[in-house]
Amino acid sequence: MATVFPTTLALAERHMTITGRVTGWLLVGASAGGMFLPWFIGQLFDVYGPYATMRIIVGDFCLALAVLVLLTKARGLQAAPRLP
């Protein structure tokens, strides 16, 4: 995961202007997810057992995919920039 976050920031820069404020919000979102998801897994682990971990991870992935689709549709379907 250590290479995914900076790569995501680099890809975001291709599609939008990255300012200090935007970077701050990206870091806030990443930090909130890093704090909330382990806590939430721990809460449900006690009740449902280890299978809760997989359900939360799949749910988080589906939520992230939905956000990606919504942002893509809101921006309009544009051709991705070609790599040199």
N, C-alpha and C positions, 0 to 999 in steps of 0.2 A: 504494500500500500504506500510505501514511502515514495515511489516514483509516480503514482497515480495523481496525487494532489498537485504537484508542480506542472505536470503535463496538462491537467485540466485547466489550470490557470493560463498556460500558454495557449491552449485552444480557445479559451474564452476571449483572449486578447485578439484573436483573429476575427471574432464576430462582434465585438463591442469595444468601446473605449474603456480601458481599465484605469480608473483614477484611484486616488487614495481612499475615497469613500466607498467605491465599489469593492476594492480589495478588503477593506475593513468588514463590509457585510459578508463577503465570502468567507472570511476567517471566523466571523461570529457564527455563521451557519455551520461551518465545519466543527468548531469547538462545541457548539450546543449539541450537535449529533454525537460527538465523542464523549460528552458527559451524560446525555440522556439515555442513549441506547444501552450502555452497560448497566445502568441503574435499572432500567425497565426490564432487561433480561433477568437481572437478579430477583426482581420482584415476582416475575412470573415463573422463574425457575423453582422457587419454593412451592408454588401451587401446582404447576403442571409437569415439572421435571425437565430433563434436558431437551425434550422435543420442543419446548417453548423457544429455545435459542434459534432453531432453524426457522420456525414460523416468523419470528421477529425479523430475522435477516431477510427472508423472502418478502415480507411485508415492506420493509425499508427499501428493498430494491424496486418493488412495484411502485411505491410512492415516488422514488427518484425518477423512475421511467415515466410516470405520469407527469411529473413536473417538467421533464425534458420535452415531452410531446406538447404540453401546453405552451411552453416557451417557444418552441419551434413554430407552432401554429400562430402564436401571437406575433412573432417576428415576420412571418410570411415565409413560404417555402422559397428559399433562394439557393442557388447552386453554391456548393462549398468551394472555397478558394482552392485553386490547384497548387499543389506543392511544386517547388522549383526542381 
